[in-house]
Amino acid sequence: MMSEESNLDMLREEIKKITIEIIRLTGKRLLLAKKIGEIKNQRNLPIEDLKVEKELNQVIIEKCQIYNVDRSFGLKLLNLLIDEAKRVQIETLNIEAFRSKH
């Protein structure tokens, strides 16, 4: 029989792996956001697209119910992801603006 201590260690290791996967996927998401920012810049589109954000909000609310995640937490997490994506897009915009001036 597995001791509680080794079971605890296994669970913590699994949490660590999942957390690392979340960070890896966040990096992938930000790379996509950067590419979107470049396209928006080329097309003179605004960084913020409230329609897209609203649609994503609805999807996340549905997924929170399916995956048994607190809705408030899910939306906070989504807002963090969206805010960071916007930051990356603005940074990309500023870099491209700087390059075009020099």
QUIQUICOR-V895082 format. One record per residue. N is the residue number from 1. RES is the residue in one small letter. PSI is psi in degrees with one decimal (none if undefined). Layout:
BEGIN
<<N	RES	PSI> <N	RES	PSI>>
END
This chain:
BEGIN
<<1	m	137.4> <2	m	135.2> <3	s	156.3> <4	e	-34.5> <5	e	-45.9> <6	s	-32.3> <7	n	-43.9> <8	l	-44.4> <9	d	-41.2> <10	m	-42.2> <11	l	-42.2> <12	r	-37.7> <13	e	-40.4> <14	e	-42.2> <15	i	-41.9> <16	k	-44.9> <17	k	-43.0> <18	i	-40.4> <19	t	-42.4> <20	i	-39.0> <21	e	-39.2> <22	i	-42.9> <23	i	-41.8> <24	r	-45.3> <25	l	-32.8> <26	t	-42.3> <27	g	-42.1> <28	k	-41.4> <29	r	-42.2> <30	l	-33.3> <31	l	-42.6> <32	l	-40.7> <33	a	-38.7> <34	k	-43.9> <35	k	-40.4> <36	i	-41.8> <37	g	-38.7> <38	e	-41.7> <39	i	-43.5> <40	k	-40.3> <41	n	-44.6> <42	q	-34.2> <43	r	5.1> <44	n	42.1> <45	l	150.5> <46	p	154.9> <47	i	-45.1> <48	e	131.8> <49	d	94.0> <50	l	-30.2> <51	k	-46.4> <52	v	-42.9> <53	e	-41.8> <54	k	-42.4> <55	e	-43.4> <56	l	-38.7> <57	n	-47.7> <58	q	-42.3> <59	v	-43.5> <60	i	-39.1> <61	i	-44.9> <62	e	-45.5> <63	k	-34.2> <64	c	-41.3> <65	q	-45.5> <66	i	-44.5> <67	y	8.7> <68	n	46.2> <69	v	134.7> <70	d	128.9> <71	r	-44.8> <72	s	-43.4> <73	f	-45.4> <74	g	-41.8> <75	l	-34.8> <76	k	-43.8> <77	l	-44.9> <78	l	-44.4> <79	n	-37.3> <80	l	-44.8> <81	l	-43.7> <82	i	-45.0> <83	d	-41.4> <84	e	-37.1> <85	a	-42.2> <86	k	-40.7> <87	r	-44.6> <88	v	-40.1> <89	q	-40.8> <90	i	-42.1> <91	e	-44.4> <92	t	-43.2> <93	l	-45.4> <94	n	-39.2> <95	i	-43.9> <96	e	-37.2> <97	a	-41.4> <98	f	-44.5> <99	r	-38.9> <100	s	-22.1> <101	k	-17.9> <102	h	none>>
END
